[in-house]
Amino acid sequence: MNFVLEGYLGSLVQLAKSDPSGQAADEAFQIADLARGSGVQRALAASAARANISNPQLSALARKEQDLELRISSLTTVLTNLLSAPANQQLPGVQTKIRADINSYKSEREDLKKEIERKFPEYAELISPKPANVKGVQKVLTADEVLVSWYFGDKVSYVWAITRDKPAKFAQITVGRQQIAKEVTDLRMALDPKVAHIEEIPQFDIALANRLHNQILAPVADTYSDKKLMIVAPHGELAQLPLSLLVTKPSPNLSQQSGILFSAYRSVPWLAREIAIEQVPSVTSLVVLRNTPQSSANRKNFIGFGDPYFSLAQAQSGALEVAANVGNTRGGAARFRSSPKLRSVSSADLALLPRLADTALEINEVARVMNASSEDIFLHEKASVKQVTSMDLSNRKIVMFSTHGLIPGDLNGLTQPALALSSPAVTGDSDDGLLTMDRIISLKLDADWVVLSACNTAAGEGGGAEAFSGLGKAFFFVGAKALLVSNWPVDSDAARELMTDLFKNYQKTTLVDANNANRQRYGKAQALRQSMLDLIDSGGAKEGEKMKYAYAHPIFWSPFVVVGD
């Protein structure tokens, strides 16, 4: 199928060179978006569809259809586990019953979908949106935005750039997915190095970041030279790299120099200096998001959960806050929010997770910027699964979690992505302290964004096939319009500074005209970009008035990305 698809795209790119109508480029654009379709896109479509339900009859049909989908998915997982079990544990009779139930549910769901399509065709389109075309994208873009999407094939790849009022630009790239994946992996080596001390952080490969920029963006660079926001729909492993750290002009790699460590990176021509960037799971998901009804203006600004206690020992020592020990090295001890590697531990539980005490300060600082009250902040033992799942979160504009993000296998018996919250040994609750994907999908949100200020919350699935983990998929499914996620374990102090500055920027307004008659808020991506630039140009770790090292290395300023709209 890939061979046929890529051959077809190759033919279309040749046709596009002599096709002033843009039809060939549009056809290729739709085909590529269909091929990139993801579970995240489906979650967004389902969320938007629920938001558009006002008819009681449709509501009942839709709820039943979605319940059947979840049953089919759950039973399929159980069946897969049975099939992979040892022969004496496969329970053939149970397998037969599960297969029969799955077939029955599938048949019932297909009948429901046909009934919905017949009675409510607009809702059916929201559930299964058609691939976005160029004109459809142009309708949802503003004059200062450009959408860039890619499809990476085995030997050659393709890039599209779409603006509101000009024909789409469509170009072939002379590198394939394998090479792009290698370049992304090589760049990430300096961004997730697992070092003990700051001075051990590797040098970032500026020349490679420039080469990748030239490969994937230079062919369409003229389409965004006058724009403020680039919306990107990456493909494959490119989704694991924030594009803000690409380098736009040739620049020598920087050797470790005397003076303030990492300050030389301030002179690098990062793409972040030219344009703000936000990411979408697919082009279709952008169209879906921008056609979702406006949220209520009466929602509260903020709610935050952070610094959970993962053991009784952490709870007992919680009152004895001790500043981090700074070693005798030039850079000091590295303080990244990374979970310990527990996959080799025979029985791993929450108590082995290190506490993230500084996230309490982060939550409090963001809450203050957002004019939230103490009642909107849940720390320590209050940052619990029971607290999250028992609250009505649908009246909050921003929902923030500052804790560890976990992937399947990180803890004993963990089979889903999860956020680690306070241990039941501390709370006395009957849950396991893990806000897993299936618990998240039972929530109801109407959030402008969900902030996952945890380690590696943008970890890709399937070797990078999706932009972020099942956590993101689940939060989109229940009503989040955008996520703020991290691509590698973040430096605690730099992350707290960036997060606080981001929301200060988000609260600011920018002038639209010279008469000061109209004002508009910073967009999410613009607010993040400004916070990044502030961190690059003036951020750093200080000891008294003296700066020990700068935050200009991209490991500090570039891990976070806005996903959604």
N, C-alpha and C positions, 0 to 999 in steps of 0.2 A: 504493500500500500504506500509506504514512503517513497519507493522507487517511482511509482505511477504519479504520486502527488508532486514530487520534486521535478519530474520530467514535464509535467503540465505547467508548473510555475516557471520553468526555464523557457518554455514556449511563449508564455504570456509576457515575460519580460522582453523577449525579442519583438513581439507584436506591439508592446507599449512604446517602443522607440519611434514607431511610425504611426501612432494612433493618437491624433490630437484630441479625440473625444474623451480619452481617459478610461474607456470601457475595459480595456485589457488590464490596466492597473487596478481597477475596481474589482474585477473578477478575481484577480490574484489576492487582493486584500481580503475578500470574503472567505476564500478558500483557506488562507493561512490562519485567519481568526477561528474558523471552525476547527482546524487541526490543533490549535493551541487550547481549545476549550478545556476547562478544568472544573474540579469539584468546587473550587471557590466561586467560580462564575455561577454554577448552579445554585450555590447557597445564596448568593446575592439575588439571583432571579426569584428564588422562593421567598426571600425576605421582602423584596419589593412587591411581590404578588400579594402577600399577606397584608401589607400596608394599604393596598388598594381595595380591600374587601369592605364593602358597606352593605351588601345584600345578604340577609340572613340565610337564604337558601344556598347561595354561593359559599358563604362562610362554612356551613355544615359540610357541603361537598368537599371543599378544599381541605378542611381539617381531617376528614376521613381519608382523602387521597394521600395526604402527607403522613398520617398514621400508618397507612398500609406500606408506604415507601420505607418508613423506619423499621417496620416489622420484617419486611423482605431483607433489608440490609442486615439486621441483627441475626436473623436465621441463617443467612448466607455465611456470616462470620462463624457461627456455631458449626455449620456444616464443614466449612474449610478446616476448622480446628480438629474436627473428628477425622477428616480424611488424612490429616497429617500426623495423627496419633499412631502409636504402635498398633500392630494388627489386632492384638487381643483387647484393645480399648476402643475400637472403631464403632462398635454398637451398630451393626447393619440395620437392625429393625428401627432404631431411632433415626438413622439416616433416611430410610425410606419414608418415615412419617414427616420429617423435616422437608424433604423434597416435595412431597405432596402438598404440604402447607404453603411452601413457596410458590408452587405453580398455581394454587388456588388464589393466593393473595395477588399474584401478578395478573391473573385473569380478571379478578374483581377490580383491580386498580385500572387496568386498561379500559374497562367498561365505564368507570367513573371519569376517566380523562376524556373519553368520547362524549359523555354527557356534558361535562364542563365546556368542552370545545363547541358543542352544539348550542348550549344555552348562554354561555358567557365567553364569546370568542376573544374579547380583549384581555381577559384574565388568562386564557390559554396562551396567548402570545407572551405574557409576562412570565409564565412558568417555563416555556420553551421558546425563548426569543430566537428569531432568525439571525444568522450571522450579520454583523453590522456592515453596511456599505459606506462608501465615501460620503455620499450626500447625507446619510443619517448621522454620521459623525460630525460633519460640518455644521449641522443644525444645533448641536449641543455645545460646540466650542464657542468661546468668546474671541474677540479680535486680538487679544494679547496671549493666546494659547496656541500651542502646536502639539499634535499627538504623533508620537513616533512608535512604530511597532516593527518587530523583526520576526523572521522565520529562518531558523538555522537548519540547513540540510547537511547531507553527508560530505559533499565537496564544495558546494557553493551555498550562499545564503541570500536573503532579501531584506530590504528595509523600505518602509513606507513613511512618509511624513505628510501630515494633513493639517492644513490651516483652514480657517473659516471661509475665506473668499478667494482662494487660488486653487488651481488644479493640484491634485495629489502628486507628490514626487515619489517615484518608484525606482529603485536601483538594485542592481545585483552586487553582492559582496563576494570577493574571491577567496573567502575562507569558510570552512565548514564547522559544524558543531563541535567536533572533537578538538579542533584547535582553539576555539573560543572557550571551551571548558577548561583546557589546560591553562590558558592565559588567566582566566578567573581564579583557578586554583593557585597559580603562582602568585598572583597579587594578594590573595587572602593569607598567604604564608606570613606576611608581616603584620597582619591584622588580627590573627588569632594564634599568637606564637607560644602561649603557655609558658611564660617566663616567670621567674621568681622576683626579678628586680627590674625597675623601669629602664635602667641603662642597657639591659639585655634585649630590649625591643629591636627587632631587625630593621634595617633600612628599607624603606618603601621603594619599590621599583618604579621610579618616575618615568623612565624610558618606556617600559612596558605599558604603563597607564596611558601614555601618549600614543603608543602604537595601537592599543585597543580602541582609543577614541577615534583615531584615523580610519580604522577598519569599519567601525559600526556607525559612526556619526558624521564623519567628514563628507560622505556622499550626499547628505541632506542638510549640511550646515547652513546653507543660505536660507532655509525655511524658518529658522528660529533666531536669526541674528537680531531681530527687533522685537522678540517676544519676551514675556515675563515668566511664563510657566510652560515647562515641557512635561507632558503627560506621557509616560512610557509604558508600553505593554511588552515586557521582555519575554524571551523564549528560552527554555532550557536553563542551563547553569548561569546565564546572565542575570537571572532573577536573584542570585545570591550575592550580587555585588552592587552597592549603592553607586549609581552613575555619577553622583556629585564629585567623587574622587578621581574621575578621569582627568587627564591633563591635556589641555587644548593646544599647547604649543611645545616645540622641542625645548627641553630643559634638562640640564645635566643632573645625574643622580647625586645626592648630597652625602658626602662622607660625614661621619660624626666629627663635629668641630668643637673647638674650645668655646667658652662662653656658655650661654644658656642652651641646654640640651633641647634639640628639636626646633629651635627658633628659625633655623635656615629654611624650614618648610613653609614659612610665611611668604616666601617669594615665588612659590610654585604657582603657575597659572591653572588652578583647579577649575573644572567646569562649574563648580558651585559659585565661582565669582561672576559667571555670566548669566546664569538662569536658575530659577527654582525648579525642582523636579519632584513629581509625585508618581507613584506607580499604581497600575491597575492590573488585575489578574488577566483580563482580556479586554479587547476593544468593546465587545458586546456589554461587558459589565459596566463600563463607563456610561454607555447609553442608558442602561437600566437604572443606574444610580441617579442620573440627571433627570430621569422621568419619574422618580419617586416623589410622592407628595411632600410638601414642606412640613417640617416638624412643628410641634407646638412651641410658641414663643414663651409659654408660661413655665417651662421646665426650670429646675434649679441648675446652677452652673456646674456643680462638681460633686463627686463622691470618690473617695480614695481608700484603698486597702494596702497596708504595707507593714514591713518589719514583723512578720509573724514569728512566733516562738515554735521551733521545731522539736523541742524537748523540754522536760521539766528543769533541767540544768540551765538552759538558756533563760527560762522564765525566772528562775531564782536569782540569776545574776543580772537580770535586766535592769535593775536599779543601779548597778555599778558600771555605768557607761565609761569606758576607757578609750582614750584617743588611740588611733592606730599607731603602732610602733614603727617609726621611720628608721630604717637601718643606717649603717655607716657608709653605704654606697652613695655615689654621686646622685643617682636618680631616686634612691629610696625603694622601699618594698612596693612591689606591684599590688594594686588593690582592685582586681577585676572581679565582677560579679559572676563567677563561674562556679557551677556545682562540681563537687568532687567526682572523679571517675569511679562509678560504682558498679559498672557492668561485671567486674571480676569478683565482686563481693557476693557471697552465696546468699545472704539474706540482708538486703539493704532496706532501711526504712527512713522515715523523715528525720529521725534523731541524728543521722549522719550528715544532714545538710548544714552548712555553716549559716549562722544568722547574718542578716544584712541590716545591721543596726542603723546605718546611715540613711536607709530608705525612709525611716520615720521622719527625718529632717526634710528629705525630698518631698514627701507627701505634704507635710506642714507648709513648706515654702510655696508649693504649687497651689495649695488651698488658699493661702493668704493672697496670692496674686489673683486668684479667681473669685475673691470675696466670699469664700465658703466659710461656714461656721464650724465649730468643734464637733457638732453633731453629724457633719459630713465626713469625718475622719475616723477610720477604724484601724487601730494599730495593735500589735502584740496579740494577746489572746482574742481580741475582738476581730482580728483579721482571720476569720474562720469561714469554713464552707457553709455552716449553718447560717451565719450572718449574711453572706452573699445571697444564698438561695432563698432566704426567707423575706428579703426586702423587695420592694417595688423599685426597680432600677429604670423603669421606663420614663421617669420624669427628670432624668439627668442628662445634661449636655455632654459632660465628660465623665467617663468612668475609668479610673486609674488603678492598676495593680502594680505594686513595686515589690517583686519577690522573684524566686527562682522559676524559670520555665523548664519543664521536664519533657523528655520524649520517651516513647515506649522503651522499657528495659532499664531506664535510669534507676528505678526502684524495684524491689522485688515484687513481682506480680503486676507491675504497671504495664498495661496494654494500650493505653491511649495517651496522647499529649495531655499535659496537665499543668496547672499552676499550683505551687506548693503553698499551702496556708497553714495556720496553726495546728499543731498536733492535738489529737483527741486526748492525749495524756495531760495536756495543759487545759483544754477547754472543757473536758468531761463530756463532749458530744459523742454521738454514736457513729459518726462518719470516720473516714480514714485521713482527713486533712488534705485531700487532693481535690481541687476543682478541675475535674476531668472534662473531656470534650462532651460526654453525654450529659453531664450536669450543666454545662454551659448552655446546651441547646434547650434546656428546660426554662431558661431565663427569658425575660421579655425586655428588650431595650429599644430606645429611640434616641440613640447617642450620636452626636456629631462625630465623636471619635472615642475609641477605646485605646487607652495608653497601656502598653505592656512593657513597663520599664524593668525588664528582667533580662537574664542572660539568654542570648541566642533564641529569642522568640520568633525570629524569622527563618529558623532552620527549614530548609527545603525538604520536600517529600520526594521519594522516588528518584534519588540522584539529581535533585534540582528541578524536577518536572513542574513543580508548583512554586509559587512565589514565597510561600511561608507555610508553617505547619498547620495541623488540624485545629490549633487554637484559633488562628485567624479565620479559618473556614467556619468554625462554630460561632464566633462572635458576629460575623457577617450574617449568618443564618438567622440570628435572633434580633437583628435590627441595627447593628452598627453601620454607619456610613463610611467610616474611615478608621484605620488602625495606625498606631505609631508603634513600630516594632524594631527590634535590634537584630543585626546580622551576625554579631559575635559577642562574646562576653565583654561588657562595657567596663571602663574605668569608673569606679564609684564616684569619685569627686568630680571628674569631668562630666559624667552623666547627670549628676545633680545640678551642676551649674548650667548645663545646656538645657535641661528640662525646665528649670525655673525661668531662664531667659526666654525660652520658646513661648511660654504662656504669657509672659510680660509682653512680648511682641504680638501675640495673638490678641491680646486685649487692646492693643493700640489701634489707632485709625490712621489711614493715609489719605492725603488730599487728592481729590479727583480733578478739580479744576482750580483755576487761579483765583476765583472769587470766594473760595472756601465754602461754597454753597452746598457741595455734596462731599460726603466722606464715606469711605468703605473700609471694612476691616481688612487686615492682612489675611490672606488665605492661609491654610494650614502649611502648605509647602513653602510659601514665602516667609512665614514666621520661622520655620525650621531653618531655612537657608540663612536668614539674618543671624540666628543663634549660632550656626556653624561658623559664619564669617567672624563673629565676635570672638568665638573660641580660638579660631586660627590666629587672629590679629593681636589679641590681648589676653587670652586665657592662659592659665598655667598654675602649677602647684607652687604655693608660697610657704616660706618659713619666716614668719614675721613679715617684714617688708621686702624680703629678698625672694626673687623667683628662682626656684630650684630647677624647673624644667617647663617648657612651653607645651601647650596642647595643640601645636600646629601639625604634628604627625597625624595622619588620617585615622589611626587607631583610636584617637580620642574624640575627634569631632564628627566622623562620618558614619558611625554604626547605625544610626537611626534613619528610618525611611517612612514616609507617609504612604500607606497603601489604601486606596479607595478614592474618595472625592471630598 
